[in-house]
Amino acid sequence: MALQHWTWEKDDSGIVTLAIAVDGKSVNVLTKAVFAEMETLLTMIEGDDTITGLMLISGKPGFVYGADIREFEELEDEAAVGGLLEKVHGLFSRFAALPFPTVAGIDGYALGGGFELALICDKLVATASPKTMVGFPEVKLGLMPGYGGTGRAWARVGSAAVLDMMLTGRMVAAAEAKEIGLIDELAEVTDTDGLTAAMRDVLAGLAGEKPAPKSIEDNAAEAVAEARSSHLKRLRPDHTPAPFAIIDHVEAHAGDAVAMAEGEKDIFPALMKSPASDGLRRLFHLQDMVRKDAKGDSGISRVHVIGAGVMGGDIAAVAAMRGFEVTLYDLAGEVVDKAIDRARVLFERRLKTPEKINAAMDRLIADSAGKGVAEADLIIEAVSENPAIKQKVFAEVEAASRPDAILATNTSAIPLEQIATAIQSPERLIGLHFFNPVPVLPLVEVIWSEQSDQDMISRAMRFAGALGKMPIRCKSAPGFLVNRALLPYILKGIEAMLEGEDPDRIDEALVDFGMPMGPVELADQIGLDVTHDASVPLGMPDAVAAALKEKINAGQLGRKSGSGFYEWEEKRAIRPRASYDGAELNDLARRLLAPMVEQCRLAVDEGVVDSDDHADAGMIFGTGFPGFRGGPLHCRNRGEI
């Protein structure tokens, strides 16, 4: 029998080893072709009464990473999705009903549909490798398990654990999976031979008999109530329906594993074809695209940061935390000391163990004399947003640095061409625009000009990737991408307020849309002085400029001064957060978001970013634009804006 995606062999004792090795893929994913061959294999196995046991393993690194989501996306409607689920459920049920014991061996990732495949076996054995992980990440795509995994996992661990897995989408390490009962045996082995030997031991212990169903104690009502309380507080079913559907599903079927598995077929198709899943699946593809752009060795090991304020200090801290040797310089030595103290707090929160904390602190070096410039592979300037000051810094840095060192500015708006007039080798100058707070926000705009060395741009992309950031290439232009698109939206909100629209209603319209906060509150959060100064190069309505100036002159700068367009108390804007008509809010949100969409479209047309995908990724990662909507341009294409 010719097989492309599976191999199988039966030994003299009647034990079959069934290995999945999907042809044409670097890792195993479940496709229609894989299932078609699985059906052929099952028919053959069911007809062979000499088989005494079966071992299911991977013929590739890892186990199975999940279903091929792109095949699901090609299905025309809910009925087509339901048809595929019906087929797979039938195959998995036939496998689970085989009259002899079956064991799955997991080494590496078994996620989503891949974990559901493992769960159809009677026993699960996993290697103790730190790379071995199991889980249900479907909620991150706006989905839930669809191949019977909810019922089969529930039968092993009960409602509380299965809800936690499905609602967080987190990967569960092998040791924890063994502890809670997701897997049966943990094998202290390092290779496939060791894993199969451990699986044979499990089969030997079963002596040819199917194991009895596991008995679990389950307080489903308490688990469901806790899940609603802890996971749904800030969610809405019209924005992200999957978490609500998951909880309802467990509540309806807890106590009956078969009914729970079958019940997936009533829910999954609608989730798959929902706008939320469409947006979240697009977000997944955008994340994958950006990470691929940032993958590889940057050739950078030593970084020198000039300016130890909030931005510069945090850039230095994140770089040291991620393994780079960093020297930090500022004219004011006490500012460097404060930055290093802040870094220690960050390291303690993120790195946990004294060894890792101390190692990161050793990599972050106060450099009062600025000697690190001469040895650095990358020099990042993070001084005040003043062209003359930046020009002076780079003229001095160029003379003191290696000729192959990358010179990077953290400017948020100043064109590279303007700064580059002060140096002899403008091709060395690029932009690395981080967003505040640096340890939290993922986006980095990697800025290039016509003069920039493109190899240095590529290395900077990989450096940002090594920091765990999501870098987007942007051409040097006023506002780059994010400020160019975000500030007109903020100014539009302020303008609407000045024309008589209730600011609370404005902000609630955008929160209702899915933004973390509305434009008026966001202006206060950023700082009205910063909002004004960043908007000057882009232009703003006279009335908005005058209103911002009036507030600034009165010392009402927003959150940082305790008063702006709103009064602030304990880092929270004091506003009614009232309820308004939903249709009216939707119309208002569309009107206020129009400038953002227009600027994203122009940024693509003018080559500031490479594509619609890059524009949408930048706005999601840089502004908190709701991921479930897939980005401003995606929303426009769907008719939502």
RODRENDO-256363 format. One record per residue (C-alpha): y, x, z; residue in three letters. Coordinates in steps of 0.5 Angstrom, whole numbers. Example, Ala and Ser with C-alpha at 12.3 -4.5 7.8 and 13.67 -1.06 7.14 Angstrom:
% RODRENDO-256363
KEDREN       v       u       w   type
KEDREN      -9      25      16    Ala
KEDREN      -2      27      14    Ser
//
This chain:
% RODRENDO-256363
KEDREN       v       u       w   type
KEDREN       0       0       0    Met
KEDREN       7       3      -2    Ala
KEDREN      12       3       3    Leu
KEDREN      19       5       3    Gln
KEDREN      22       4      10    His
KEDREN      16       4      14    Trp
KEDREN      10       8      15    Thr
KEDREN       3       7      19    Trp
KEDREN      -3      10      21    Glu
KEDREN      -9       8      25    Lys
KEDREN     -13      12      29    Asp
KEDREN     -21      12      31    Asp
KEDREN     -20       8      37    Ser
KEDREN     -16       3      33    Gly
KEDREN      -9       4      36    Ile
KEDREN      -4       3      30    Val
KEDREN       2       8      30    Thr
KEDREN       8       4      26    Leu
KEDREN      14       8      25    Ala
KEDREN      21       5      22    Ile
KEDREN      24      10      17    Ala
KEDREN      29       6      13    Val
KEDREN      30       9       6    Asp
KEDREN      37      11       4    Gly
KEDREN      40      11      11    Lys
KEDREN      42      17      15    Ser
KEDREN      39      13      21    Val
KEDREN      35       6      22    Asn
KEDREN      39       0      21    Val
KEDREN      35      -7      20    Leu
KEDREN      36     -10      13    Thr
KEDREN      33     -15       9    Lys
KEDREN      28     -10       5    Ala
KEDREN      26      -8      12    Val
KEDREN      24     -15      14    Phe
KEDREN      20     -16       7    Ala
KEDREN      16     -10       9    Glu
KEDREN      15     -12      16    Met
KEDREN      12     -18      14    Glu
KEDREN       7     -15       9    Thr
KEDREN       5     -10      15    Leu
KEDREN       4     -16      20    Leu
KEDREN       0     -20      15    Thr
KEDREN      -5     -14      14    Met
KEDREN      -5     -12      22    Ile
KEDREN      -6     -20      23    Glu
KEDREN     -12     -19      19    Gly
KEDREN     -15     -13      22    Asp
KEDREN     -20     -15      28    Asp
KEDREN     -21      -7      29    Thr
KEDREN     -14      -6      32    Ile
KEDREN     -14      -5      40    Thr
KEDREN      -6      -3      41    Gly
KEDREN       0      -2      37    Leu
KEDREN       6       4      38    Met
KEDREN      12       2      35    Leu
KEDREN      17       8      34    Ile
KEDREN      22      11      30    Ser
KEDREN      21      16      24    Gly
KEDREN      28      18      24    Lys
KEDREN      33      21      30    Pro
KEDREN      35      15      34    Gly
KEDREN      31       9      35    Phe
KEDREN      35       3      31    Val
KEDREN      42       2      31    Tyr
KEDREN      42      -5      29    Gly
KEDREN      42     -10      24    Ala
KEDREN      46      -8      17    Asp
KEDREN      52     -12      19    Ile
KEDREN      55     -11      11    Arg
KEDREN      49     -15       9    Glu
KEDREN      51     -21      14    Phe
KEDREN      58     -21      11    Glu
KEDREN      55     -22       4    Glu
KEDREN      52     -28       6    Leu
KEDREN      55     -34       3    Glu
KEDREN      56     -39       9    Asp
KEDREN      53     -41      16    Glu
KEDREN      47     -44      12    Ala
KEDREN      45     -37       9    Ala
KEDREN      46     -34      16    Val
KEDREN      41     -39      19    Gly
KEDREN      36     -38      14    Gly
KEDREN      36     -30      15    Leu
KEDREN      35     -32      23    Leu
KEDREN      30     -37      22    Glu
KEDREN      26     -31      18    Lys
KEDREN      27     -26      23    Val
KEDREN      25     -30      29    His
KEDREN      19     -32      25    Gly
KEDREN      17     -25      24    Leu
KEDREN      19     -23      31    Phe
KEDREN      15     -28      34    Ser
KEDREN       9     -27      30    Arg
KEDREN       9     -19      32    Phe
KEDREN      10     -21      40    Ala
KEDREN       4     -26      39    Ala
KEDREN      -1     -20      37    Leu
KEDREN      -7     -21      41    Pro
KEDREN      -7     -13      43    Phe
KEDREN      -2     -10      47    Pro
KEDREN       4      -7      44    Thr
KEDREN       9      -1      46    Val
KEDREN      16       1      43    Ala
KEDREN      18       8      44    Gly
KEDREN      25       9      45    Ile
KEDREN      29      16      44    Asp
KEDREN      36      15      42    Gly
KEDREN      40       9      41    Tyr
KEDREN      37       2      41    Ala
KEDREN      42      -3      40    Leu
KEDREN      43     -10      38    Gly
KEDREN      38     -12      33    Gly
KEDREN      35      -5      34    Gly
KEDREN      34      -7      41    Phe
KEDREN      31     -14      40    Glu
KEDREN      26     -10      35    Leu
KEDREN      24      -6      41    Ala
KEDREN      24     -12      46    Leu
KEDREN      18     -16      42    Ile
KEDREN      13     -11      44    Cys
KEDREN      10     -12      51    Asp
KEDREN      12      -5      54    Lys
KEDREN      18      -1      53    Leu
KEDREN      18       7      54    Val
KEDREN      24      11      53    Ala
KEDREN      25      18      54    Thr
KEDREN      30      21      59    Ala
KEDREN      35      24      55    Ser
KEDREN      42      23      56    Pro
KEDREN      42      20      49    Lys
KEDREN      37      15      50    Thr
KEDREN      41       8      50    Met
KEDREN      40       1      50    Val
KEDREN      45      -5      49    Gly
KEDREN      47     -11      46    Phe
KEDREN      54      -9      43    Pro
KEDREN      55     -16      39    Glu
KEDREN      60     -18      43    Val
KEDREN      65     -13      40    Lys
KEDREN      64     -16      33    Leu
KEDREN      65     -23      36    Gly
KEDREN      58     -24      36    Leu
KEDREN      52     -25      40    Met
KEDREN      44     -23      39    Pro
KEDREN      41     -27      34    Gly
KEDREN      34     -24      33    Tyr
KEDREN      31     -27      40    Gly
KEDREN      34     -22      44    Gly
KEDREN      37     -26      49    Thr
KEDREN      31     -30      51    Gly
KEDREN      27     -23      51    Arg
KEDREN      32     -19      55    Ala
KEDREN      33     -25      60    Trp
KEDREN      25     -25      61    Ala
KEDREN      26     -18      64    Arg
KEDREN      32     -18      68    Val
KEDREN      35     -25      69    Gly
KEDREN      42     -28      68    Ser
KEDREN      46     -23      71    Ala
KEDREN      44     -17      68    Ala
KEDREN      43     -20      61    Val
KEDREN      50     -23      62    Leu
KEDREN      53     -17      64    Asp
KEDREN      50     -13      58    Met
KEDREN      52     -18      53    Met
KEDREN      59     -20      55    Leu
KEDREN      61     -12      56    Thr
KEDREN      57     -10      50    Gly
KEDREN      56      -3      54    Arg
KEDREN      51       2      52    Met
KEDREN      46       2      58    Val
KEDREN      43       9      60    Ala
KEDREN      35      10      60    Ala
KEDREN      35      11      67    Ala
KEDREN      39       5      69    Glu
KEDREN      35       1      64    Ala
KEDREN      29       3      68    Lys
KEDREN      32       1      74    Glu
KEDREN      34      -6      73    Ile
KEDREN      27      -7      69    Gly
KEDREN      30      -7      62    Leu
KEDREN      25      -2      60    Ile
KEDREN      18       0      63    Asp
KEDREN      17       7      63    Glu
KEDREN      22      13      63    Leu
KEDREN      18      19      60    Ala
KEDREN      21      26      62    Glu
KEDREN      19      29      55    Val
KEDREN      23      32      49    Thr
KEDREN      20      31      43    Asp
KEDREN      16      25      39    Thr
KEDREN       9      28      41    Asp
KEDREN      11      27      48    Gly
KEDREN      14      20      47    Leu
KEDREN       7      18      44    Thr
KEDREN       3      21      49    Ala
KEDREN       7      17      54    Ala
KEDREN       6      11      50    Met
KEDREN      -2      12      49    Arg
KEDREN      -2      13      57    Asp
KEDREN       1       6      58    Val
KEDREN      -4       3      53    Leu
KEDREN      -9       6      56    Ala
KEDREN      -7       3      63    Gly
KEDREN      -7      -4      59    Leu
KEDREN     -14      -3      57    Ala
KEDREN     -13      -7      51    Gly
KEDREN     -11     -13      55    Glu
KEDREN      -4     -16      54    Lys
KEDREN       0     -16      60    Pro
KEDREN       2     -22      64    Ala
KEDREN       9     -25      64    Pro
KEDREN      14     -21      68    Lys
KEDREN      16     -26      74    Ser
KEDREN      23     -25      76    Ile
KEDREN      28     -28      81    Glu
KEDREN      34     -31      78    Asp
KEDREN      40     -35      81    Asn
KEDREN      43     -37      74    Ala
KEDREN      48     -42      77    Ala
KEDREN      51     -36      81    Glu
KEDREN      51     -31      75    Ala
KEDREN      54     -36      70    Val
KEDREN      60     -37      75    Ala
KEDREN      61     -30      76    Glu
KEDREN      61     -29      69    Ala
KEDREN      66     -34      68    Arg
KEDREN      71     -31      73    Ser
KEDREN      70     -24      71    Ser
KEDREN      70     -24      64    His
KEDREN      74     -30      61    Leu
KEDREN      80     -30      65    Lys
KEDREN      85     -27      60    Arg
KEDREN      81     -30      54    Leu
KEDREN      81     -36      50    Arg
KEDREN      76     -39      46    Pro
KEDREN      80     -40      40    Asp
KEDREN      82     -33      40    His
KEDREN      75     -30      41    Thr
KEDREN      69     -35      42    Pro
KEDREN      63     -31      43    Ala
KEDREN      64     -29      50    Pro
KEDREN      65     -37      52    Phe
KEDREN      59     -38      47    Ala
KEDREN      54     -33      51    Ile
KEDREN      56     -36      58    Ile
KEDREN      54     -43      55    Asp
KEDREN      48     -41      52    His
KEDREN      45     -37      58    Val
KEDREN      47     -43      63    Glu
KEDREN      44     -48      58    Ala
KEDREN      37     -44      57    His
KEDREN      36     -40      64    Ala
KEDREN      29     -41      66    Gly
KEDREN      26     -42      59    Asp
KEDREN      26     -35      55    Ala
KEDREN      23     -38      49    Val
KEDREN      28     -44      49    Ala
KEDREN      34     -38      50    Met
KEDREN      31     -34      44    Ala
KEDREN      31     -41      40    Glu
KEDREN      38     -43      42    Gly
KEDREN      41     -37      38    Glu
KEDREN      40     -40      32    Lys
KEDREN      44     -46      34    Asp
KEDREN      50     -41      35    Ile
KEDREN      50     -35      32    Phe
KEDREN      51     -37      25    Pro
KEDREN      58     -41      27    Ala
KEDREN      60     -34      30    Leu
KEDREN      58     -30      24    Met
KEDREN      63     -34      20    Lys
KEDREN      69     -35      25    Ser
KEDREN      75     -32      24    Pro
KEDREN      75     -28      30    Ala
KEDREN      68     -25      28    Ser
KEDREN      71     -23      21    Asp
KEDREN      77     -20      24    Gly
KEDREN      73     -16      29    Leu
KEDREN      68     -14      24    Arg
KEDREN      74     -11      20    Arg
KEDREN      76      -7      26    Leu
KEDREN      70      -4      27    Phe
KEDREN      70      -2      20    His
KEDREN      77       1      21    Leu
KEDREN      75       5      27    Gln
KEDREN      69       8      23    Asp
KEDREN      74      10      17    Met
KEDREN      79      13      22    Val
KEDREN      74      17      26    Arg
KEDREN      71      19      19    Lys
KEDREN      78      22      17    Asp
KEDREN      78      26      24    Ala
KEDREN      71      28      24    Lys
KEDREN      70      36      24    Gly
KEDREN      73      43      27    Asp
KEDREN      80      43      27    Ser
KEDREN      80      51      28    Gly
KEDREN      85      50      34    Ile
KEDREN      83      52      41    Ser
KEDREN      90      54      44    Arg
KEDREN      95      50      44    Val
KEDREN     103      51      46    His
KEDREN     107      45      48    Val
KEDREN     114      46      49    Ile
KEDREN     118      40      53    Gly
KEDREN     114      38      60    Ala
KEDREN     117      31      60    Gly
KEDREN     113      25      60    Val
KEDREN     111      26      53    Met
KEDREN     110      33      53    Gly
KEDREN     107      34      60    Gly
KEDREN     102      28      58    Asp
KEDREN     100      31      51    Ile
KEDREN      99      38      55    Ala
KEDREN      94      34      60    Ala
KEDREN      90      30      55    Val
KEDREN      89      37      51    Ala
KEDREN      87      41      57    Ala
KEDREN      82      35      59    Met
KEDREN      79      35      52    Arg
KEDREN      77      42      52    Gly
KEDREN      83      46      49    Phe
KEDREN      87      52      53    Glu
KEDREN      94      49      53    Val
KEDREN     100      53      55    Thr
KEDREN     106      49      58    Leu
KEDREN     113      51      57    Tyr
KEDREN     120      48      59    Asp
KEDREN     127      50      61    Leu
KEDREN     126      47      68    Ala
KEDREN     120      50      71    Gly
KEDREN     120      44      76    Glu
KEDREN     119      40      71    Val
KEDREN     113      44      69    Val
KEDREN     110      43      76    Asp
KEDREN     111      36      76    Lys
KEDREN     107      35      69    Ala
KEDREN     101      39      72    Ile
KEDREN     101      35      79    Asp
KEDREN     101      29      74    Arg
KEDREN      95      32      70    Ala
KEDREN      91      33      76    Arg
KEDREN      92      26      78    Val
KEDREN      89      24      71    Leu
KEDREN      84      29      71    Phe
KEDREN      81      26      78    Glu
KEDREN      81      19      75    Arg
KEDREN      78      21      69    Arg
KEDREN      73      27      70    Leu
KEDREN      71      25      77    Lys
KEDREN      67      32      79    Thr
KEDREN      70      38      82    Pro
KEDREN      67      42      77    Glu
KEDREN      70      39      71    Lys
KEDREN      77      37      74    Ile
KEDREN      78      45      76    Asn
KEDREN      76      47      69    Ala
KEDREN      81      43      66    Ala
KEDREN      86      45      71    Met
KEDREN      84      52      69    Asp
KEDREN      86      51      62    Arg
KEDREN      93      48      63    Leu
KEDREN      97      54      64    Ile
KEDREN     104      54      67    Ala
KEDREN     108      58      62    Asp
KEDREN     115      60      65    Ser
KEDREN     116      65      60    Ala
KEDREN     114      62      53    Gly
KEDREN     109      67      52    Lys
KEDREN     104      62      49    Gly
KEDREN     107      61      43    Val
KEDREN     105      68      40    Ala
KEDREN      98      66      41    Glu
KEDREN      97      59      40    Ala
KEDREN      94      56      34    Asp
KEDREN      98      49      34    Leu
KEDREN     105      49      37    Ile
KEDREN     107      42      39    Ile
KEDREN     115      41      41    Glu
KEDREN     116      35      45    Ala
KEDREN     124      36      47    Val
KEDREN     129      30      47    Ser
KEDREN     130      26      40    Glu
KEDREN     136      30      38    Asn
KEDREN     135      34      31    Pro
KEDREN     140      40      33    Ala
KEDREN     136      41      39    Ile
KEDREN     129      41      35    Lys
KEDREN     132      45      30    Gln
KEDREN     134      50      35    Lys
KEDREN     127      50      38    Val
KEDREN     123      51      31    Phe
KEDREN     128      57      29    Ala
KEDREN     126      60      35    Glu
KEDREN     118      58      35    Val
KEDREN     117      60      28    Glu
KEDREN     120      67      29    Ala
KEDREN     115      68      35    Ala
KEDREN     109      65      33    Ser
KEDREN     103      67      28    Arg
KEDREN     105      66      21    Pro
KEDREN      98      61      21    Asp
KEDREN     100      57      27    Ala
KEDREN     101      50      26    Ile
KEDREN     108      47      28    Leu
KEDREN     108      40      30    Ala
KEDREN     114      36      32    Thr
KEDREN     113      29      37    Asn
KEDREN     119      26      34    Thr
KEDREN     118      18      33    Ser
KEDREN     124      18      28    Ala
KEDREN     127      24      25    Ile
KEDREN     125      26      18    Pro
KEDREN     121      32      18    Leu
KEDREN     125      35      12    Glu
KEDREN     131      35      17    Gln
KEDREN     128      39      22    Ile
KEDREN     125      44      17    Ala
KEDREN     132      46      14    Thr
KEDREN     132      51      20    Ala
KEDREN     126      54      19    Ile
KEDREN     124      59      13    Gln
KEDREN     117      56      12    Ser
KEDREN     118      49      12    Pro
KEDREN     110      48      10    Glu
KEDREN     108      50      17    Arg
KEDREN     112      44      20    Leu
KEDREN     108      37      21    Ile
KEDREN     109      31      26    Gly
KEDREN     104      29      31    Leu
KEDREN     107      23      34    His
KEDREN     104      21      40    Phe
KEDREN     105      14      44    Phe
KEDREN     107      13      51    Asn
KEDREN     103      13      55    Pro
KEDREN      99      18      52    Val
KEDREN      93      18      56    Pro
KEDREN      92      11      54    Val
KEDREN      94       9      47    Leu
KEDREN      90      11      42    Pro
KEDREN      94      12      36    Leu
KEDREN      97      19      33    Val
KEDREN     101      18      27    Glu
KEDREN     100      25      23    Val
KEDREN     106      26      19    Ile
KEDREN     107      30      13    Trp
KEDREN     113      31       8    Ser
KEDREN     112      34       1    Glu
KEDREN     113      41       3    Gln
KEDREN     107      40       8    Ser
KEDREN     101      44       8    Asp
KEDREN      96      39       7    Gln
KEDREN      90      44      10    Asp
KEDREN      95      44      16    Met
KEDREN      95      36      16    Ile
KEDREN      88      36      15    Ser
KEDREN      87      40      21    Arg
KEDREN      92      36      25    Ala
KEDREN      88      30      24    Met
KEDREN      81      33      26    Arg
KEDREN      85      36      32    Phe
KEDREN      87      29      34    Ala
KEDREN      80      26      33    Gly
KEDREN      78      32      38    Ala
KEDREN      83      29      43    Leu
KEDREN      79      22      42    Gly
KEDREN      85      19      39    Lys
KEDREN      85      15      32    Met
KEDREN      90      19      27    Pro
KEDREN      93      16      21    Ile
KEDREN      97      20      16    Arg
KEDREN     104      18      15    Cys
KEDREN     109      20      10    Lys
KEDREN     115      23      13    Ser
KEDREN     120      16      12    Ala
KEDREN     125      13      17    Pro
KEDREN     120      10      23    Gly
KEDREN     114      12      20    Phe
KEDREN     109       6      20    Leu
KEDREN     109       4      27    Val
KEDREN     116       4      29    Asn
KEDREN     118       2      22    Arg
KEDREN     114      -5      22    Ala
KEDREN     115      -6      30    Leu
KEDREN     122      -5      31    Leu
KEDREN     124     -11      26    Pro
KEDREN     119     -15      29    Tyr
KEDREN     123     -14      36    Ile
KEDREN     130     -15      33    Leu
KEDREN     128     -21      30    Lys
KEDREN     126     -24      36    Gly
KEDREN     132     -22      40    Ile
KEDREN     136     -25      34    Glu
KEDREN     132     -31      35    Ala
KEDREN     134     -31      42    Met
KEDREN     142     -30      40    Leu
KEDREN     141     -36      36    Glu
KEDREN     139     -40      41    Gly
KEDREN     132     -40      41    Glu
KEDREN     129     -40      49    Asp
KEDREN     127     -33      50    Pro
KEDREN     121     -35      54    Asp
KEDREN     118     -40      48    Arg
KEDREN     119     -34      43    Ile
KEDREN     115     -29      48    Asp
KEDREN     110     -35      49    Glu
KEDREN     109     -36      41    Ala
KEDREN     107     -29      40    Leu
KEDREN     102     -29      47    Val
KEDREN      99     -35      44    Asp
KEDREN      98     -31      37    Phe
KEDREN      94     -26      41    Gly
KEDREN     100     -20      42    Met
KEDREN     100     -17      49    Pro
KEDREN     107     -19      50    Met
KEDREN     112     -22      46    Gly
KEDREN     118     -19      42    Pro
KEDREN     124     -20      48    Val
KEDREN     119     -18      53    Glu
KEDREN     117     -12      49    Leu
KEDREN     124     -10      48    Ala
KEDREN     125     -10      56    Asp
KEDREN     119      -6      57    Gln
KEDREN     120       0      52    Ile
KEDREN     128       0      54    Gly
KEDREN     134      -3      51    Leu
KEDREN     137       4      50    Asp
KEDREN     131       6      47    Val
KEDREN     130       0      43    Thr
KEDREN     137       1      40    His
KEDREN     137       8      39    Asp
KEDREN     130       8      35    Ala
KEDREN     133       2      31    Ser
KEDREN     139       6      29    Val
KEDREN     136       9      23    Pro
KEDREN     132       3      20    Leu
KEDREN     139      -1      21    Gly
KEDREN     139      -8      25    Met
KEDREN     143     -14      25    Pro
KEDREN     150     -13      28    Asp
KEDREN     149     -19      33    Ala
KEDREN     143     -15      36    Val
KEDREN     146      -8      36    Ala
KEDREN     152     -11      40    Ala
KEDREN     148     -15      45    Ala
KEDREN     144      -9      46    Leu
KEDREN     150      -5      47    Lys
KEDREN     153     -10      52    Glu
KEDREN     146      -9      56    Lys
KEDREN     146      -2      56    Ile
KEDREN     153      -1      58    Asn
KEDREN     152      -6      64    Ala
KEDREN     146      -1      66    Gly
KEDREN     141      -7      64    Gln
KEDREN     136      -3      61    Leu
KEDREN     130      -7      62    Gly
KEDREN     124      -6      66    Arg
KEDREN     126       1      68    Lys
KEDREN     133      -1      71    Ser
KEDREN     130      -8      74    Gly
KEDREN     134     -12      69    Ser
KEDREN     135     -13      62    Gly
KEDREN     134     -19      58    Phe
KEDREN     130     -21      64    Tyr
KEDREN     130     -20      71    Glu
KEDREN     124     -15      73    Trp
KEDREN     120     -15      79    Glu
KEDREN     114     -11      81    Glu
KEDREN     113      -9      73    Lys
KEDREN     113     -16      71    Arg
KEDREN     118     -20      67    Ala
KEDREN     121     -26      71    Ile
KEDREN     120     -32      66    Arg
KEDREN     117     -39      66    Pro
KEDREN     111     -37      62    Arg
KEDREN     112     -45      60    Ala
KEDREN     107     -49      56    Ser
KEDREN     110     -51      49    Tyr
KEDREN     107     -55      43    Asp
KEDREN     102     -51      40    Gly
KEDREN     104     -52      32    Ala
KEDREN     111     -50      34    Glu
KEDREN     109     -44      37    Leu
KEDREN     105     -42      31    Asn
KEDREN     110     -43      26    Asp
KEDREN     115     -39      31    Leu
KEDREN     110     -34      31    Ala
KEDREN     109     -33      24    Arg
KEDREN     117     -33      23    Arg
KEDREN     118     -27      28    Leu
KEDREN     112     -23      25    Leu
KEDREN     114     -24      18    Ala
KEDREN     118     -17      18    Pro
KEDREN     112     -14      21    Met
KEDREN     108     -16      15    Val
KEDREN     113     -14      10    Glu
KEDREN     114      -7      13    Gln
KEDREN     107      -6      13    Cys
KEDREN     106      -8       5    Arg
KEDREN     112      -4       4    Leu
KEDREN     109       2       7    Ala
KEDREN     103       2       3    Val
KEDREN     107       1      -3    Asp
KEDREN     111       7      -2    Glu
KEDREN     105      11       0    Gly
KEDREN     108      12       7    Val
KEDREN     100      10       9    Val
KEDREN      94      11       4    Asp
KEDREN      92       3       4    Ser
KEDREN      92      -4       7    Asp
KEDREN      87      -1      12    Asp
KEDREN      91       5      14    His
KEDREN      97       0      15    Ala
KEDREN      93      -5      19    Asp
KEDREN      89       0      23    Ala
KEDREN      96       3      25    Gly
KEDREN      99      -3      28    Met
KEDREN      92      -5      32    Ile
KEDREN      92       2      35    Phe
KEDREN      99       3      36    Gly
KEDREN     102      -4      38    Thr
KEDREN      96      -8      41    Gly
KEDREN      96     -13      35    Phe
KEDREN      90     -17      36    Pro
KEDREN      84     -14      34    Gly
KEDREN      81     -21      33    Phe
KEDREN      86     -22      27    Arg
KEDREN      84     -15      23    Gly
KEDREN      91     -13      22    Gly
KEDREN      98     -16      20    Pro
KEDREN      96     -15      12    Leu
KEDREN      89     -18      13    His
KEDREN      92     -24      17    Cys
KEDREN      97     -25      11    Arg
KEDREN      91     -25       6    Asn
KEDREN      88     -30      11    Arg
KEDREN      94     -34      11    Gly
KEDREN      95     -34      18    Glu
KEDREN     102     -30      17    Ile
//
